[in-house]
């Protein structure tokens, strides 16, 4: 085998499955609403909040609170570094899949 | 969007990056030696042991201890359920990559 194993290119902040879900969905739009993330990923509000906080502290997403009419809303948007980190994760996953499908002999 | 998000098909037992590394490498051979896993994945012995135990408790790998001459050795082999779980993880990752490259409009 040559070079590091593909899993060594994975970062737990991004790789954790719920955070990977949040980043992937956030990358598809300018911003996504908290309730949409919650229902799409089937998470409790507390669990989703916790994972968004980890991503926010790492600078990978930004959180904006506001109102839609009278209803308070929380919006999540992916940052530039968030897009970079997600692209790196996806590249590592692609390398892992390629290796799994074509194992070293 | 239709159907559950691809990350909902990920299982933390398999998805955690070091355990994903262990399973991927174990799937490439009949059995792999502890020291080989340790150097390939760049883990401490304690950290690697802990992740192998999680996989063993879930029935995804088997652990055999023996000797190579006088040197004690630990061998790890993937089980049938381990291969099934890894295949499901890889299928979910493939779905995630496909969605990321072709986001829903």
gemmi code that builds the backbone of each chain (N, CA, C; Angstrom):
import gemmi

chains = {
    "A": [
        ("UNK", (0.851, -1.192, 0.000), (0.000, 0.000, 0.000), (0.883, 1.237, 0.000)),
        ("UNK", (0.472, 2.260, -0.734), (1.244, 3.502, -0.766), (0.399, 4.632, -0.200)),
        ("UNK", (1.051, 5.511, 0.562), (0.380, 6.698, 1.087), (-0.533, 6.367, 2.231)),
        ("UNK", (-1.063, 7.406, 2.890), (-1.944, 7.186, 4.031), (-3.279, 6.578, 3.604)),
        ("UNK", (-3.909, 5.889, 4.537), (-5.219, 5.308, 4.252), (-6.252, 6.425, 4.075)),
        ("UNK", (-7.228, 6.235, 3.162), (-8.223, 7.298, 2.917), (-8.927, 7.790, 4.187)),
        ("UNK", (-9.127, 6.917, 5.173), (-9.844, 7.381, 6.373), (-9.022, 8.370, 7.189)),
        ("UNK", (-7.697, 8.424, 6.935), (-6.897, 9.410, 7.666), (-7.183, 10.827, 7.152)),
        ("UNK", (-7.834, 10.945, 5.996), (-8.211, 12.255, 5.465), (-9.565, 12.735, 5.957)),
        ("UNK", (-10.174, 11.963, 6.858), (-11.502, 12.336, 7.362), (-11.364, 13.112, 8.672)),
        ("UNK", (-12.156, 14.167, 8.802), (-12.148, 15.017, 9.995), (-13.459, 14.761, 10.751)),
        ("UNK", (-13.345, 14.383, 12.030), (-14.547, 14.042, 12.803), (-15.589, 15.168, 12.838)),
        ("UNK", (-15.107, 16.419, 12.807), (-16.060, 17.546, 12.852), (-17.016, 17.469, 11.665)),
        ("UNK", (-16.490, 17.081, 10.513), (-17.293, 17.017, 9.281), (-17.863, 15.620, 9.060)),
        ("UNK", (-17.093, 14.592, 9.456), (-17.459, 13.210, 9.107), (-18.644, 12.687, 9.918)),
        ("UNK", (-18.805, 13.149, 11.145), (-19.919, 12.662, 11.985), (-21.213, 12.726, 11.167)),
        ("UNK", (-22.011, 11.678, 11.198), (-23.055, 11.551, 10.171), (-24.089, 12.677, 10.157)),
        ("UNK", (-24.485, 13.162, 11.337), (-25.478, 14.235, 11.332), (-24.867, 15.547, 10.832)),
        ("UNK", (-23.613, 15.790, 11.221), (-22.964, 17.027, 10.743), (-22.706, 16.950, 9.245)),
        ("UNK", (-22.396, 15.762, 8.761), (-22.233, 15.570, 7.316), (-23.565, 15.843, 6.611)),
        ("UNK", (-24.654, 15.438, 7.223), (-25.985, 15.715, 6.672), (-26.272, 17.205, 6.643)),
        ("UNK", (-25.992, 17.891, 7.747), (-26.246, 19.342, 7.824), (-25.448, 20.070, 6.744)),
        ("UNK", (-24.157, 19.749, 6.643), (-23.299, 20.441, 5.668), (-23.737, 20.152, 4.238)),
        ("UNK", (-24.095, 18.882, 3.965), (-24.496, 18.516, 2.602), (-25.759, 19.277, 2.189)),
        ("UNK", (-26.715, 19.346, 3.110), (-27.964, 20.045, 2.801), (-27.712, 21.553, 2.688)),
        ("UNK", (-26.906, 22.089, 3.602), (-26.625, 23.529, 3.573), (-25.895, 23.918, 2.280)),
        ("UNK", (-25.107, 22.998, 1.741), (-24.354, 23.283, 0.511), (-25.262, 23.366, -0.712)),
        ("UNK", (-26.509, 22.892, -0.559), (-27.421, 22.853, -1.707), (-28.228, 24.146, -1.862)),
        ("UNK", (-28.135, 25.040, -0.879), (-28.949, 26.259, -0.929), (-28.173, 27.416, -0.306)),
        ("UNK", (-28.681, 28.617, -0.511), (-28.025, 29.790, 0.086), (-28.100, 29.700, 1.609)),
        ("UNK", (-29.244, 29.273, 2.122), (-29.399, 29.042, 3.554), (-30.537, 28.074, 3.763)),
        ("UNK", (-30.511, 27.367, 4.889), (-31.573, 26.405, 5.177), (-32.145, 26.676, 6.559)),
        ("UNK", (-33.411, 26.402, 6.699), (-34.118, 26.700, 7.939), (-33.992, 25.514, 8.897)),
        ("UNK", (-33.885, 25.828, 10.169), (-33.705, 24.833, 11.224), (-34.742, 23.697, 11.151)),
        ("UNK", (-36.015, 24.064, 10.995), (-37.079, 23.057, 10.966), (-36.966, 22.122, 9.768)),
        ("UNK", (-36.467, 22.662, 8.659), (-36.267, 21.841, 7.463), (-35.168, 20.817, 7.721)),
        ("UNK", (-34.056, 21.280, 8.329), (-32.969, 20.353, 8.668), (-33.457, 19.267, 9.622)),
        ("UNK", (-34.233, 19.701, 10.606), (-34.720, 18.785, 11.638), (-35.575, 17.672, 11.039)),
        ("UNK", (-36.477, 18.049, 10.138), (-37.356, 17.024, 9.564), (-36.604, 16.183, 8.531)),
        ("UNK", (-35.722, 16.811, 7.760), (-34.998, 16.056, 6.723), (-34.054, 15.037, 7.350)),
        ("UNK", (-33.406, 15.442, 8.450), (-32.431, 14.555, 9.083), (-33.045, 13.741, 10.223)),
        ("UNK", (-34.320, 13.994, 10.521), (-35.033, 13.258, 11.564), (-34.300, 13.325, 12.909)),
        ("UNK", (-33.994, 14.548, 13.327), (-33.293, 14.778, 14.592), (-34.183, 15.528, 15.566)),
        ("UNK", (-33.893, 15.383, 16.855), (-34.560, 16.230, 17.838), (-33.962, 17.631, 17.734)),
        ("UNK", (-34.697, 18.633, 18.220), (-34.204, 20.012, 18.187), (-32.896, 20.128, 18.971)),
        ("UNK", (-32.835, 19.461, 20.122), (-31.631, 19.545, 20.957), (-30.416, 18.946, 20.281)),
        ("UNK", (-30.627, 17.793, 19.657), (-29.531, 17.115, 18.973), (-29.044, 17.947, 17.780)),
        ("UNK", (-29.987, 18.467, 17.002), (-29.612, 19.294, 15.850), (-28.862, 20.541, 16.308)),
        ("UNK", (-29.360, 21.205, 17.361), (-28.702, 22.411, 17.887), (-27.268, 22.130, 18.277)),
        ("UNK", (-27.076, 20.991, 18.925), (-25.741, 20.628, 19.394), (-24.780, 20.466, 18.212)),
        ("UNK", (-25.238, 19.791, 17.163), (-24.361, 19.580, 16.011), (-24.112, 20.878, 15.237)),
        ("UNK", (-25.134, 21.733, 15.156), (-24.944, 23.031, 14.493), (-23.913, 23.864, 15.270)),
        ("UNK", (-23.967, 23.793, 16.599), (-23.005, 24.540, 17.419), (-21.572, 24.086, 17.157)),
        ("UNK", (-21.380, 22.764, 17.032), (-20.029, 22.243, 16.748), (-19.533, 22.804, 15.411)),
        ("UNK", (-20.416, 22.811, 14.415), (-20.037, 23.326, 13.089), (-19.805, 24.832, 13.128)),
        ("UNK", (-20.623, 25.537, 13.913), (-20.477, 26.999, 14.013), (-19.158, 27.352, 14.704)),
        ("UNK", (-18.836, 26.615, 15.776), (-17.585, 26.888, 16.493), (-16.370, 26.610, 15.617)),
        ("UNK", (-16.508, 25.672, 14.684), (-15.406, 25.366, 13.770), (-15.393, 26.322, 12.573)),
        ("UNK", (-16.366, 27.244, 12.516), (-16.410, 28.223, 11.422), (-16.941, 27.668, 10.115)),
        ("UNK", (-17.613, 26.506, 10.183), (-18.069, 25.860, 8.946), (-19.482, 26.274, 8.541)),
        ("UNK", (-20.262, 26.760, 9.502), (-21.589, 27.310, 9.183), (-21.778, 28.627, 9.959)),
        ("UNK", (-22.716, 29.417, 9.475), (-23.143, 30.616, 10.191), (-24.618, 30.459, 10.533)),
        ("UNK", (-24.981, 30.993, 11.680), (-26.363, 30.886, 12.141), (-26.975, 32.279, 12.253)),
        ("UNK", (-28.153, 32.468, 11.645), (-28.867, 33.746, 11.735), (-30.246, 33.500, 12.308)),
        ("UNK", (-30.597, 34.310, 13.300), (-31.921, 34.187, 13.894), (-32.759, 35.384, 13.458)),
        ("UNK", (-34.010, 35.112, 13.132), (-34.876, 36.199, 12.688), (-36.325, 35.772, 12.804)),
        ("UNK", (-37.177, 36.469, 12.060), (-38.603, 36.177, 12.116), (-39.158, 35.968, 10.725)),
        ("UNK", (-40.090, 35.023, 10.638), (-40.875, 34.841, 9.425), (-42.283, 35.222, 9.851)),
        ("UNK", (-42.652, 36.512, 9.595), (-43.866, 37.040, 10.222), (-43.617, 37.141, 11.715)),
        ("UNK", (-44.436, 36.487, 12.510), (-44.250, 36.523, 13.963), (-43.467, 35.327, 14.487)),
        ("UNK", (-43.238, 34.376, 13.592), (-42.602, 33.133, 14.064), (-41.074, 33.242, 14.048)),
        ("UNK", (-40.436, 32.970, 15.186), (-38.977, 33.009, 15.196), (-38.412, 31.886, 14.338)),
        ("UNK", (-37.376, 32.216, 13.582), (-36.767, 31.228, 12.693), (-35.254, 31.267, 12.861)),
        ("UNK", (-34.645, 30.135, 12.661), (-33.182, 30.055, 12.678), (-32.735, 29.545, 11.313)),
        ("UNK", (-31.803, 30.287, 10.722), (-31.294, 29.919, 9.402), (-29.836, 29.521, 9.515)),
        ("UNK", (-29.480, 28.514, 8.774), (-28.099, 28.024, 8.781), (-27.535, 28.151, 7.367)),
        ("UNK", (-26.342, 28.742, 7.255), (-25.700, 28.808, 5.939), (-24.269, 28.302, 6.043)),
        ("UNK", (-23.821, 27.643, 4.993), (-22.466, 27.107, 4.968), (-21.505, 28.248, 4.617)),
        ("UNK", (-20.329, 28.255, 5.233), (-19.322, 29.294, 4.967), (-18.357, 28.804, 3.882)),
        ("UNK", (-17.463, 29.678, 3.458), (-16.411, 29.288, 2.507), (-15.581, 28.137, 3.058)),
        ("UNK", (-15.054, 28.297, 4.288), (-14.311, 27.169, 4.875), (-15.162, 25.904, 5.016)),
        ("UNK", (-16.463, 26.075, 5.221), (-17.359, 24.919, 5.302), (-17.421, 24.184, 3.972)),
        ("UNK", (-17.508, 24.948, 2.879), (-17.522, 24.312, 1.549), (-16.204, 23.589, 1.276)),
        ("UNK", (-15.108, 24.215, 1.692), (-13.790, 23.589, 1.492), (-13.696, 22.285, 2.282)),
        ("UNK", (-14.121, 22.328, 3.550), (-14.056, 21.141, 4.405), (-14.954, 20.029, 3.860)),
        ("UNK", (-16.127, 20.397, 3.365), (-17.041, 19.395, 2.799), (-16.442, 18.789, 1.526)),
        ("UNK", (-15.803, 19.628, 0.705), (-15.175, 19.116, -0.527), (-14.058, 18.132, -0.180)),
        ("UNK", (-13.298, 18.420, 0.877), (-12.222, 17.517, 1.298), (-12.787, 16.190, 1.801)),
        ("UNK", (-13.878, 16.274, 2.566), (-14.532, 15.052, 3.042), (-15.022, 14.216, 1.862)),
        ("UNK", (-15.673, 14.876, 0.915), (-16.209, 14.142, -0.234), (-15.073, 13.502, -1.050)),
        ("UNK", (-13.947, 14.205, -1.162), (-12.808, 13.643, -1.897), (-12.267, 12.413, -1.159)),
        ("UNK", (-12.212, 12.489, 0.177), (-11.720, 11.340, 0.948), (-12.693, 10.166, 0.840)),
        ("UNK", (-13.995, 10.447, 0.856), (-14.979, 9.373, 0.716), (-14.881, 8.724, -0.665)),
        ("UNK", (-14.654, 9.557, -1.675), (-14.527, 9.024, -3.031), (-13.299, 8.110, -3.110)),
        ("UNK", (-12.195, 8.535, -2.485), (-10.978, 7.715, -2.476), (-11.225, 6.392, -1.741)),
        ("UNK", (-11.994, 6.470, -0.642), (-12.310, 5.265, 0.121), (-13.147, 4.294, -0.707)),
        ("UNK", (-14.148, 4.819, -1.401), (-14.996, 3.974, -2.253), (-14.181, 3.353, -3.378)),
        ("UNK", (-13.323, 4.148, -3.982), (-12.489, 3.645, -5.085), (-11.591, 2.520, -4.590)),
        ("UNK", (-10.985, 2.724, -3.417), (-10.109, 1.686, -2.870), (-10.909, 0.430, -2.510)),
        ("UNK", (-12.114, 0.639, -1.965), (-12.932, -0.506, -1.576), (-13.337, -1.324, -2.801)),
        ("UNK", (-13.592, -0.636, -3.905), (-14.013, -1.325, -5.125), (-12.828, -1.920, -5.881)),
        ("UNK", (-11.626, -1.383, -5.626), (-10.406, -1.878, -6.290), (-9.321, -2.075, -5.238)),
        ("UNK", (-9.483, -3.081, -4.360), (-8.541, -3.234, -3.250), (-7.117, -3.473, -3.740)),
        ("UNK", (-6.131, -2.960, -2.971), (-4.731, -3.221, -3.332), (-4.460, -4.712, -3.265)),
        ("UNK", (-3.693, -5.224, -4.230), (-3.449, -6.675, -4.263), (-2.158, -7.021, -3.532)),
    ],
    "B": [
        ("UNK", (-37.435, 17.035, -2.363), (-36.627, 15.864, -2.051), (-37.526, 14.682, -1.737)),
        ("UNK", (-37.112, 13.497, -2.200), (-37.903, 12.308, -1.918), (-37.075, 11.335, -1.103)),
        ("UNK", (-37.733, 10.673, -0.159), (-37.067, 9.645, 0.638), (-36.146, 10.242, 1.686)),
        ("UNK", (-35.630, 9.380, 2.567), (-34.766, 9.865, 3.630), (-33.425, 10.353, 3.080)),
        ("UNK", (-32.791, 11.246, 3.821), (-31.480, 11.755, 3.422), (-30.444, 10.617, 3.512)),
        ("UNK", (-29.463, 10.602, 2.587), (-28.470, 9.502, 2.603), (-27.770, 9.325, 3.950)),
        ("UNK", (-27.565, 10.401, 4.702), (-26.855, 10.234, 5.975), (-27.685, 9.465, 6.995)),
        ("UNK", (-29.003, 9.347, 6.775), (-29.811, 8.561, 7.712), (-29.534, 7.061, 7.549)),
        ("UNK", (-28.867, 6.678, 6.453), (-28.492, 5.278, 6.260), (-27.139, 4.933, 6.851)),
        ("UNK", (-26.528, 5.891, 7.542), (-25.213, 5.649, 8.140), (-25.360, 5.205, 9.593)),
        ("UNK", (-24.561, 4.215, 9.964), (-24.578, 3.670, 11.330), (-23.270, 4.094, 12.008)),
        ("UNK", (-23.388, 4.772, 13.162), (-22.190, 5.282, 13.837), (-21.157, 4.203, 14.138)),
        ("UNK", (-21.626, 2.989, 14.401), (-20.678, 1.903, 14.723), (-19.712, 1.690, 13.547)),
        ("UNK", (-20.248, 1.775, 12.345), (-19.437, 1.552, 11.141), (-18.861, 2.866, 10.597)),
        ("UNK", (-19.621, 3.955, 10.729), (-19.256, 5.214, 10.066), (-18.083, 5.928, 10.738)),
        ("UNK", (-17.920, 5.759, 12.047), (-16.814, 6.439, 12.749), (-15.518, 6.186, 11.971)),
        ("UNK", (-14.708, 7.218, 11.746), (-13.662, 7.093, 10.717), (-12.630, 6.007, 10.991)),
        ("UNK", (-12.238, 5.809, 12.249), (-11.246, 4.767, 12.507), (-11.856, 3.377, 12.332)),
        ("UNK", (-13.111, 3.210, 12.758), (-13.758, 1.904, 12.587), (-14.007, 1.614, 11.108)),
        ("UNK", (-14.322, 2.664, 10.348), (-14.475, 2.505, 8.899), (-13.140, 2.081, 8.286)),
        ("UNK", (-12.055, 2.635, 8.793), (-10.727, 2.236, 8.324), (-10.438, 0.779, 8.655)),
        ("UNK", (-10.709, 0.370, 9.883), (-10.467, -1.027, 10.304), (-11.256, -1.990, 9.424)),
        ("UNK", (-12.550, -1.702, 9.245), (-13.390, -2.606, 8.448), (-12.947, -2.657, 6.986)),
        ("UNK", (-12.600, -1.500, 6.427), (-12.186, -1.461, 5.021), (-10.930, -2.292, 4.810)),
        ("UNK", (-9.961, -2.139, 5.719), (-8.701, -2.894, 5.589), (-8.958, -4.384, 5.835)),
        ("UNK", (-9.771, -4.690, 6.852), (-10.051, -6.102, 7.155), (-10.777, -6.779, 5.993)),
        ("UNK", (-11.561, -6.013, 5.251), (-12.310, -6.581, 4.122), (-11.395, -6.944, 2.958)),
        ("UNK", (-10.149, -6.445, 2.989), (-9.229, -6.684, 1.870), (-8.421, -7.973, 2.027)),
        ("UNK", (-8.512, -8.603, 3.201), (-7.700, -9.798, 3.444), (-8.484, -10.776, 4.313)),
        ("UNK", (-7.978, -11.998, 4.416), (-8.631, -12.997, 5.260), (-8.573, -12.556, 6.718)),
        ("UNK", (-7.424, -12.026, 7.134), (-7.284, -11.457, 8.462), (-6.132, -10.460, 8.443)),
        ("UNK", (-6.169, -9.504, 9.360), (-5.108, -8.499, 9.421), (-4.535, -8.451, 10.833)),
        ("UNK", (-3.258, -8.123, 10.918), (-2.567, -8.129, 12.190), (-2.700, -6.748, 12.838)),
        ("UNK", (-2.806, -6.754, 14.167), (-2.996, -5.537, 14.952), (-1.963, -4.453, 14.617)),
        ("UNK", (-0.695, -4.845, 14.552), (0.372, -3.871, 14.285), (0.253, -3.241, 12.906)),
        ("UNK", (-0.236, -4.038, 11.961), (-0.433, -3.511, 10.604), (-1.545, -2.457, 10.608)),
        ("UNK", (-2.641, -2.758, 11.286), (-3.737, -1.784, 11.395), (-3.253, -0.509, 12.076)),
        ("UNK", (-2.482, -0.701, 13.143), (-2.005, 0.428, 13.925), (-1.153, 1.378, 13.081)),
        ("UNK", (-0.239, 0.807, 12.297), (0.638, 1.674, 11.501), (-0.114, 2.245, 10.301)),
        ("UNK", (-0.984, 1.439, 9.691), (-1.700, 1.932, 8.512), (-2.658, 3.065, 8.874)),
        ("UNK", (-3.309, 2.927, 10.022), (-4.286, 3.938, 10.425), (-3.670, 4.993, 11.348)),
        ("UNK", (-2.405, 4.831, 11.707), (-1.688, 5.791, 12.546), (-2.432, 6.036, 13.864)),
        ("UNK", (-2.746, 4.940, 14.557), (-3.466, 5.022, 15.830), (-2.574, 4.524, 16.965)),
        ("UNK", (-2.858, 4.968, 18.185), (-2.191, 4.374, 19.344), (-2.792, 2.986, 19.579)),
        ("UNK", (-2.053, 2.140, 20.288), (-2.551, 0.789, 20.573), (-3.862, 0.856, 21.360)),
        ("UNK", (-3.931, 1.775, 22.315), (-5.133, 1.885, 23.143), (-6.353, 2.304, 22.336)),
        ("UNK", (-6.152, 3.269, 21.470), (-7.237, 3.772, 20.636), (-7.705, 2.682, 19.668)),
        ("UNK", (-6.757, 1.997, 19.038), (-7.122, 0.918, 18.114), (-7.865, -0.204, 18.849)),
        ("UNK", (-7.379, -0.580, 20.028), (-8.040, -1.633, 20.819), (-9.487, -1.271, 21.123)),
        ("UNK", (-9.683, -0.017, 21.485), (-11.019, 0.440, 21.850), (-11.981, 0.319, 20.657)),
        ("UNK", (-11.515, 0.738, 19.482), (-12.385, 0.669, 18.307), (-12.623, -0.782, 17.862)),
        ("UNK", (-11.601, -1.621, 17.990), (-11.786, -3.044, 17.651), (-12.821, -3.668, 18.598)),
        ("UNK", (-12.774, -3.283, 19.882), (-13.745, -3.824, 20.842), (-15.170, -3.446, 20.477)),
        ("UNK", (-15.367, -2.201, 20.036), (-16.714, -1.763, 19.626), (-17.203, -2.628, 18.464)),
        ("UNK", (-16.313, -2.867, 17.501), (-16.683, -3.672, 16.331), (-16.917, -5.133, 16.724)),
        ("UNK", (-16.103, -5.637, 17.654), (-16.246, -7.031, 18.098), (-17.573, -7.201, 18.850)),
        ("UNK", (-17.886, -6.253, 19.721), (-19.147, -6.331, 20.482), (-20.363, -6.283, 19.552)),
        ("UNK", (-20.219, -5.597, 18.422), (-21.320, -5.520, 17.457), (-21.329, -6.730, 16.518)),
        ("UNK", (-20.347, -7.632, 16.692), (-20.306, -8.836, 15.864), (-19.774, -8.601, 14.461)),
        ("UNK", (-19.094, -7.465, 14.251), (-18.638, -7.125, 12.899), (-17.219, -7.614, 12.611)),
        ("UNK", (-16.442, -7.854, 13.667), (-15.115, -8.465, 13.489), (-14.926, -9.548, 14.549)),
        ("UNK", (-13.975, -10.446, 14.272), (-13.543, -11.442, 15.255), (-12.083, -11.203, 15.556)),
        ("UNK", (-11.702, -11.452, 16.808), (-10.327, -11.231, 17.230), (-9.724, -12.567, 17.661)),
        ("UNK", (-8.540, -12.884, 17.130), (-7.824, -14.095, 17.515), (-6.441, -13.712, 18.021)),
        ("UNK", (-6.099, -14.268, 19.167), (-4.760, -14.021, 19.709), (-3.925, -15.278, 19.562)),
        ("UNK", (-2.669, -15.097, 19.205), (-1.797, -16.255, 19.033), (-0.356, -15.807, 19.046)),
        ("UNK", (0.506, -16.664, 18.487), (1.934, -16.363, 18.472), (2.484, -16.484, 17.070)),
        ("UNK", (3.417, -15.581, 16.762), (4.214, -15.693, 15.547), (5.621, -15.962, 16.060)),
        ("UNK", (5.991, -17.280, 16.127), (7.214, -17.648, 16.845), (6.958, -17.384, 18.328)),
        ("UNK", (7.797, -16.578, 18.947), (7.595, -16.255, 20.369), (6.809, -14.983, 20.587)),
        ("UNK", (6.547, -14.262, 19.494), (5.913, -12.949, 19.657), (4.399, -13.072, 19.666)),
        ("UNK", (3.774, -12.537, 20.700), (2.306, -12.576, 20.725), (1.729, -11.678, 19.629)),
        ("UNK", (0.693, -12.178, 18.984), (0.073, -11.421, 17.893), (-1.437, -11.426, 18.056)),
        ("UNK", (-2.057, -10.365, 17.585), (-3.517, -10.276, 17.580), (-3.968, -10.109, 16.136)),
        ("UNK", (-4.897, -10.971, 15.738), (-5.399, -10.941, 14.369), (-6.866, -10.522, 14.377)),
        ("UNK", (-7.231, -9.707, 13.409), (-8.611, -9.224, 13.290), (-9.162, -9.686, 11.953)),
        ("UNK", (-10.352, -10.281, 11.972), (-10.976, -10.658, 10.702), (-12.422, -10.157, 10.677)),
        ("UNK", (-12.861, -9.771, 9.499), (-14.219, -9.254, 9.340), (-15.172, -10.447, 9.261)),
        ("UNK", (-16.342, -10.309, 9.861), (-17.345, -11.384, 9.842), (-18.320, -11.169, 8.670)),
        ("UNK", (-19.197, -12.110, 8.466), (-20.241, -11.950, 7.449), (-21.093, -10.712, 7.705)),
        ("UNK", (-21.624, -10.571, 8.945), (-22.372, -9.350, 9.247), (-21.520, -8.080, 9.081)),
        ("UNK", (-20.220, -8.198, 9.335), (-19.330, -7.057, 9.135), (-19.259, -6.656, 7.667)),
        ("UNK", (-19.173, -7.663, 6.787), (-19.149, -7.367, 5.347), (-20.469, -6.739, 4.909)),
        ("UNK", (-21.568, -7.234, 5.450), (-22.880, -6.679, 5.100), (-22.982, -5.219, 5.559)),
        ("UNK", (-22.561, -4.964, 6.806), (-22.631, -3.598, 7.355), (-21.738, -2.646, 6.563)),
        ("UNK", (-20.563, -3.127, 6.179), (-19.650, -2.283, 5.396), (-20.241, -1.996, 4.015)),
        ("UNK", (-20.863, -2.996, 3.414), (-21.482, -2.795, 2.097), (-22.611, -1.761, 2.189)),
        ("UNK", (-23.380, -1.808, 3.288), (-24.464, -0.826, 3.463), (-23.903, 0.585, 3.645)),
        ("UNK", (-22.822, 0.687, 4.420), (-22.163, 1.990, 4.601), (-21.671, 2.526, 3.255)),
        ("UNK", (-21.010, 1.668, 2.491), (-20.470, 2.104, 1.198), (-21.593, 2.536, 0.254)),
        ("UNK", (-22.720, 1.825, 0.301), (-23.859, 2.193, -0.550), (-24.415, 3.556, -0.136)),
        ("UNK", (-24.472, 3.812, 1.181), (-24.969, 5.108, 1.667), (-24.001, 6.222, 1.274)),
        ("UNK", (-22.695, 5.952, 1.379), (-21.706, 6.970, 0.992), (-21.791, 7.268, -0.506)),
        ("UNK", (-22.008, 6.211, -1.284), (-22.142, 6.406, -2.732), (-23.367, 7.270, -3.034)),
        ("UNK", (-24.470, 7.015, -2.324), (-25.690, 7.813, -2.514), (-25.446, 9.268, -2.116)),
        ("UNK", (-24.686, 9.466, -1.038), (-24.376, 10.824, -0.572), (-23.540, 11.566, -1.608)),
        ("UNK", (-22.522, 10.898, -2.149), (-21.666, 11.519, -3.170), (-22.473, 11.852, -4.419)),
        ("UNK", (-23.338, 10.924, -4.811), (-24.156, 11.154, -6.009), (-25.060, 12.365, -5.804)),
        ("UNK", (-25.666, 12.455, -4.613), (-26.536, 13.593, -4.344), (-25.739, 14.892, -4.296)),
        ("UNK", (-24.536, 14.830, -3.714), (-23.717, 16.034, -3.604), (-23.316, 16.538, -4.988)),
        ("UNK", (-23.059, 15.596, -5.891), (-22.634, 15.981, -7.244), (-23.832, 16.368, -8.122)),
        ("UNK", (-25.017, 15.928, -7.749), (-26.241, 16.238, -8.502), (-27.326, 16.667, -7.527)),
        ("UNK", (-27.168, 17.854, -6.912), (-28.111, 18.262, -5.865), (-29.538, 18.376, -6.404)),
        ("UNK", (-30.522, 18.062, -5.546), (-31.927, 18.219, -5.955), (-32.197, 19.688, -6.250)),
        ("UNK", (-32.938, 19.958, -7.291), (-33.198, 21.362, -7.664), (-34.496, 21.837, -7.049)),
    ],
}
model = gemmi.Model(1)
for chain_id, residues in chains.items():
    chain = gemmi.Chain(chain_id)
    for i, (resn, *xyz) in enumerate(residues, 1):
        res = gemmi.Residue()
        res.name, res.seqid = resn, gemmi.SeqId(i, " ")
        for name, pos in zip(("N", "CA", "C"), xyz):
            atom = gemmi.Atom()
            atom.name, atom.element = name, gemmi.Element(name[0])
            atom.pos, atom.b_iso = gemmi.Position(*pos), 0.0
            res.add_atom(atom)
        chain.add_residue(res)
    model.add_chain(chain)
structure = gemmi.Structure()
structure.add_model(model)
structure.setup_entities()
